[in-house]
Amino acid sequence: MCCRLPVLLLPGDHVPARFIAIDDHGLETMAKDEDGWCAAIDPLHLRCSIYQDRPAICRQFAMGGRACLDIRARYRDQRQRGIPLTLD
């Protein structure tokens, strides 16, 4: 789920250009795919395809840490609630 969060690129990051997007404020961010996942995710193996060159923010995000667990819980809650259906 952390790979669905916005990732701002910092000056020391060396991400391949194909994975860089420019946000509404003109800042470089990690690009997203059509489903909202980080474009660097390898869809067959569900892992980072640029792990050795991943952004500093990704390096600092502790897998299994408080922020990670909170995001996973919110994602799980959203999936369990589903999408409300309204019929006309």
BATOR-697970 format. One record per residue: y, x, z of N, C-alpha, C in turn; residue in three letters. Coordinates in steps of 0.001 Angstrom, whole numbers, plus 500000, padded with zeros to 6 digits. Each point is the difference from the previous one (the first is absolute). Layout:
REM BATOR-697970
YXZYXZYXZALA...
//
This chain:
REM BATOR-697970
498811500808500000501189499192500000501262500857500000MET499933501188500589501205500835500006500403500369498580CYS499069499984499086500306500348498605500670498851499259CYS500358498958500724500769498899499424501443500022500507ARG500302500896500918501349500098500544500900500801499066LEU501312499740500032500920500827499206499998501437500527PRO499970500959499099500011501415500381501180500676499314VAL500975500380500798501167500721499506499634501473499855LEU500294500570498841499702501412499782501125500863500558LEU499628501083500646500948500926500609500168501227499107LEU501077500770500193500270501150499125498848500998499855PRO499186500206501004498903500967499910498726499466499382GLY499960498712499679498793499407499422499825500449498550ASP498758500244499607499688500442498634498977499053499386HIS500427498766499794499146498953499448500096500039498475VAL498879499869499287500069499949498540500937498878499526PRO500763500280498962501032499076499515499458498608499687ALA498763499895499542499450498683499637499849499068501202ARG500070500548501206499872499186501208501345499727500671PHE501089500365499354501331499830500590500713498811499376ILE500589499175500855500826498867499570501375500163500644ALA500974499326499454501350499991500565500252498605500560ILE500396499922501271500228498685500613501392499465499658ASP500335498841500546501276499332499720501211500801500466ASP499775500962500887501091500823500525500079501358499301HIS499152500203498990499992501257499264499188501100500661GLY499198499649501004499185500986500715498612500102499377LEU499422501192500044498649500191499490498987499497501020GLU499048499210499514498930499465500829498683500175499263THR498911499805500713498701499978499335499916498715499186MET499526500111498772499832498835499132498869499124500532ALA500057498716499661498966499031500390499281499509498752LYS498746499597500150499303499381498879500313498509499983ASP499406499273499075500310498572499853499586499160501205GLU499107500523500838499567499278501198500764500414501251ASP500953500916499861500801500428501139499465501215500740GLY498906500579499517499444501201500619500695501231499450TRP500009501064500755500538501277499535499295500376498695CYS500778500424499015499445500347498687499083501219500057ALA500058500768501074499156501191500117498607499691500549ALA499750498755500368498676499636500513498990500004498859ILE498885500672500215498889499985499049499247498693500243ASP500067499034499069499409498684500248498477500007500104PRO499339500978499420498541500052500080499506500485501352LEU500747500908500610499569500585501269500887499602501181HIS501086499265499714500948499553501027500484501153500877LEU500436501046499334500573501134500727501166500555499189ARG500788500824500634501186500564499365499600501032498945CYS500480499785498780499665500923498914500851501274500034SER501039500003500834500860501192500130500044500464501460ILE498880499871500683499947500273501434500625501343500362TYR499703501050499260500547501327500310501511500060499798GLN500529499129499138501436499984499697500682498721500478ASP499360499277500910500570498725500451501340500234500701ARG500870498984499993501323500132500622499918500273501505PRO501058500570500524500077500313501434499799498755500856ALA500562498873499575499846498766500778498527499632500119ILE499243500157498928498564499706500036499271500983500921CYS500441501242500006499379501011500869500236499684501480ARG501157499421500303500362499706501389499395498698500505GLN499556499141499095499450498708500401498589500219500524PHE499823499872501304498720500303500638498989498879499780ALA498940500298499262498921499041499786499397499639501354MET499957498725500311499475499549501277501021500031501117GLY501228500432499690501075500009500989500557498601500221GLY500929499860500912500580498705500348500566499284498776ARG500804500692499183500597499370498810498915499544499030ALA498989500814499806498893499662499104499274498746500491CYS499686499969501270499283498856500561500836498727499937LEU501312500110500244500886498833499910500034499446498581ASP500112500879499020500047499563498604498682499352499603ILE498890500587500410498689499417499687499852498616500635ARG500473499837501224499905498703500682500836498946499277ALA501222500365499596500846499048499264499352499610498676ARG499442500977499305499342499741498721498804499068500199TYR499196500274501023498831499175500298500428498570500331ARG501071499846500797500499498667500349500459499239498761ASP500693500677499101500462499349498769498815499552499157GLN498983500832499901498817499661499198499264498810500603ARG499943499923501332499296498904500651500740498680499841GLN501344500065500004500796498781499830499922499484498577ARG499876500898499059499946499614498595501361499584499483GLY499992499418498841501228499540499361500036498485500086ILE501104499433500527500072498546500101499966499362498613PRO499270498922499883499872499279498738500721498672500111LEU500881499733499064500732498740499976499683499287498699THR499500498798500106499701499198498815501085498961499804LEU500429499846498769501022498985499698499362498682499658ASP
//
